[in-house]
């Protein structure tokens, strides 16, 4: 008798589905060093000044024409001419020249310093030094306005207060009787004495200077003389 081997089908075992993939874990490595401070980029804007790009002159008296008006320690004085010193550069501002004139009808002007932006202001009276004040081109201020007299010879003039032409710009004790102009001579207002220390003029600063090898000074191509500089080329 044949034995029949009955093959019983093995029960089907259902394998569980694999779990869905886990998102990748990103590990952030935290540095224990302090973060550098943020960098702020700033842009510097140049604020235009009144004195920018204005032609300048030197201002000097007949008593010593190789000295020029300057500002030193907050005072208006005379010093050996030095074209590279912007304290000796003055802007002759004639904005109000047609509106404000002296009693003789001469037009007014202000003298504004290139380096400081200050204008020369009237003194408090005779035999007192002139003063300095910040110049405001948009404000009419008679205390900074001056006039020139008629030509007194060689292009020199008396320079007076616009509202009192009896008081003149004076290189104090700069006449021959008092020893003449020195380095640091102060500028006062004084009655008219006809002295060379009261006769003034202006001249443009020259861009090119030529060195004279025969004497210890510079000879400008326009004919003016400037002492004590080693630079061959000067600038305004």
Number of C-alpha atoms within 10 A of each C-alpha: 3 4 5 6 6 6 6 6 6 6 6 6 6 6 6 6 6 6 6 6 6 6 6 6 6 6 6 6 6 6 7 6 6 6 7 6 6 6 6 6 6 6 6 6 6 6 6 8 8 13 18 9 9 12 15 24 23 24 24 26 27 19 19 19 17 17 27 24 26 27 22 14 6 10 16 22 24 28 22 19 22 21 21 15 13 18 20 28 27 29 20 19 18 16 14 18 17 12 10 21 18 20 11 11 12 17 20 25 23 25 23 27 26 23 15 17 20 20 24 22 23 26 21 11 12 15 15 15 23 22 19 21 15 14 21 13 13 7 8 13 13 17 17 25 27 29 26 22 19 13 13 12 8 9 12 20 21 25 22 26 23 26 18 12 19 14 22 24 25 30 32 23 17 23 19 12 7 9 9 16 22 17 11 18 19 24 25 24 25 21 15 15 11 10 16 20 24 29 26 24 19 18 11 14 24 18 12 15 22 14 19 12 9 7 9 13 16 22 18 18 13 11 8 14 15 21 15 11 17 11 11 11 13 17 12 15
